[in-house]
């Protein structure tokens, strides 16, 4: 639970943001996160969603606030407003608007969500990347901007994850084969030049829901400008979204040929990140993905 000093600081920060005195009367743990602790705090009539982590990870919350502001550019999507953030002792915290959300389960939910994601992706940048670095989970995400997408993905997505994986004693083959893949990445894009679309960046089904009006709600972003297929690929990695979501997205903005191959490539980044975050069986999964991609070259 929240200790007394942290609770008082959160209370004061909410009050300062709202310009009125606020008394936090309840604080309940909220599940679902593997990176930060989460709580729903309330004053008896209003509630807020609070994320807490180590003080050293305050920049992670700064980046999250920046990402939420970027997603809020799209009126088709609901994004929790940032209320306050700060550091108290050993803890950093982020206070967000509390939204009444439910999972994307119904046919109508999926269709509306697919159309909304297509609207987000139509927000475009001039280069791939983002003006600042951010985080994918708690690992750093290098967003140095580049006009060429294959170069960006090889050097600012795959190679940093492969470098982190070198700390594992059993990763030698993965590193050797993964670096070979990165060297030859441009071969996948001979006839495909993706636009630099605004991406959520970590779009699995745990980071998406539906609000009380049936609008797609997105949170926990790792935003950057890149190939929209990267978001769609991630959405299929851990359980997926309703089929109606993909049907509606493709109707709103059809995909270019070769998506299934690109899906494996883009999801390799997330599998490598999970390997570096959690270890376990992700090593073998990453190795299989690398070999499948190399076999396509």
N, C-alpha and C positions, 0 to 999 in steps of 0.2 A: 504493500500500500504506500501511498504518498506520506513521507515524513512531515512533521509539523512545519519545518522551515520551508520546504518545497511547496507545500500546500499554501502557505501564507503568501509566498512569492507569486504563485500562479493566480491566486485570488487578487492580489494587488495589480498584477499585469492585466488581467481581464478588466478590472475596474478602471485602470488608466486608459485602456483602449476604448472603453465605452463612455468614459467621462462621467462615471458615477460610482458610488460605493457598491461593491459586490461582496457578498458573504457566501463562500463555498460551504454548503451544508452537507453535501454528499459527494463521495468519490468511489466509483465502482470500477473494478478491473474489467477491461474489454478484451476479448480474445481475438485471435486471428493474425497477430503479428509475430514474425520470427526474428525481427531485427530490433525493434523498440518495444518497451512496455506501453500499454495503452489504457486509458481510463476515460470514463464518462463522469464529468463533475457537474454539479448543479447547485443552484441557489434556492431551490424550492419551486421555481416557476420556469426557469430556463436551464438548458444544458449545453455543455461544450465537450468536444472531443480533445483529449490531451495525450500527446505522445512524449515519452520520457526516455532519455538515454544518457550515456556518460557525457560529462561536460566536454571532453575532447571531441565529441561528435556533433557539437553545435553547428559546424559548417554543413553537416548533412541536413539539418533542419533549415538552414538558410537556403540551401539548394532546393529543398522541397517546396518552400514558400515561393521561390522564383518559378519553379515548374508549374505550380498551381496557377500562378498569375498568367503564365503563358497559355495554359489550357483554357482559362477563362475568356480568352479572346473569341472562342467559338461559342456562339449563343445557343447552339443545338445541344450543348453539353452542360450538365450541372457539376460544379466544382465547389468543394467546401471553402468558404472564405477563411483567410488567415486572420485570427484575432490578435494573437500576441505570441512572442517567443522570447527566450532568455536563458540565463544560466543561474543556478542557485547551488553553491557549494560544488559537489561532485556531479551534479546533474544538469543536463540541458533539457529544455522542454519546448514544445510547440503546441499552441492552443488553436484549434480549428472550430469552425461552425459545426454544430452537431446536426447531421442530416438524418431524416427518417428514410431508411433504405431497405430494399429487399433484393434478393438475388435475381439475376436474369433467368427466368424459368419459362415464362409464358411465351406463346408464339408471337403475340403482339410486342412483347418486350424486345425480343431479338430483332424483329424487323425495324423497329424505331431506332434501336441501338446501332444497327448496321448503317443506317442512313446518317445517323449523327456522327459516327466515326469517319465516314466518307467526307462529311462537311469539315471535320477537324483537319483531315489530310489535305484539303484544298487550300489551307493556309500554307503559303510557301515562302521559303527563304531563297537567297541568292547563292548560298553555298551549303554544303553538308557540315553539320556540327552545331555548335551553340556558343554564344558569346562568353560563357563561363563553363568551367568543369562542374560536374555534379557527381552523383553516386548511383550505382546499381546495387540495390541492397545497401550494405555498408562498405562495399568496395568502391574505390574511386573510378569515375568514368571520364576519360579524356575526351574532350569535345573540341579540340583544336580544329578550326574550320578549314575546309578544303573544297575546291571546286569539283574534284573528281571523286565520285562515290567509291569505286573499288579501292582507291588509295586510302580514303578515309576509313573504310571498313577494315582493311588489312592492318593499317598502322595504328588506328585509334580504337579498335574493338578487339580483333583477334590477338594481335601481338601483345598488348598489355596483359590479357588474361593468360596467354601462354607463358609470359615472363613470371607472373605470380605462381603459376603451376610448377615452376622449376624448383620450388621449395620442397616438393614432394619427391621422395626417393623412387617412387614407382612410376614417374611420369616421363621418363627419358624418351620412350618411343612416341608418346603423344606429342611431346615437344618437337621432335625431329620431323614427324609427319605433318604436324600442324604448321610448322614454319614453311615446309614445302608448299602446303596449301596456300598460305598467305602470299608466298612469292608468286604464285601462279593465278591469283584471284581474278585478275583482269580477264581471264579466259571465259569466265561466266558472264561477262557483260559486253561481249563483242557486238551484239545486236540489241542491247537494252541500255537505255540511258535514263535512269529514274529521276523524277523531279525531287527537289529537296522539300519534302512535306513535313509539316509539324507533327512529330510523333509523341505519343505518350511515353514510349521507351521501355516500359515494363508491364506490358498489357496482358497479364494473365487474368483469369476470372476472379481471383481474389482482390484485384484492384479496380473492379468495376461492379456496378450495381444499378438499380433503378430507383429514382426518387418517387415521392408520393404522387407525382403527376405523370409517371411513366417515362420520364426523361432519363437518358443515360447519364450516370454519375461516375466520374473518374477521380481517382486519388492515388497517392503514393507514386508520383511520376518520376521518370528519369529522362526528361525531355531533351530532344535535339531535332534538327532538320535532317531528314534522311529518306531512304526508300520506304514508301508506305507499306510495302510487303513485309518489312521487318516487324511492324506492329501486328499485322495479320498472322504472321508466322508464330509470334509469341503467344497470341491468343489461342492457338491450337495446342500449345506445348503441355500444359498442365490441366487437362480436363476439358478445355475448350468452352466455347459459347454455344448457344442454341443454333441449330442449322439455319433457322430463319435469319439469324444475324448475318451469316455469310452470303445467303441468297440475296438479301437486301443490299448488302454492301456491293456485291458484284453488279447488281442491277443499277445502282447509283453510279458506280465507277468500275467498269470491267477491268480485270487484271490482264497484264501482258502474258504472252506465252512464257513458260519456264518457271512459273511460280513454285511448283512442287520442288524443284531443285534449289531455288533460292530459299525456300522455307527451311530446308535442312541446314544451309549455310548460316542463315540468320539465327536459327535456334542453337547452333553450335556455340555462339557467343554466350547465350544464357546458360547452357549446360556447363560450359567452362567456368562461368561465374559461380554456379552452384557447387561445382567441384572445389573452387577456391574458398567458398563460404562454408560448405558443409562436409566436403569429402565424400566418403561412402561410395556408392555404386556409380556415381557420375563419371568416374574415370573411364570405365569400360564403355559407357554410353558415348562419351566424347570420342573415344578411339574409334568406335564403330561409325560415327558420323563423319569423322575425318576420312576414313578409308572409303566410305561410300562416295564422298565428294571427289576424292582423288581419282576414283575409278571412272568418274564422268569426264575427266580431262583427257 
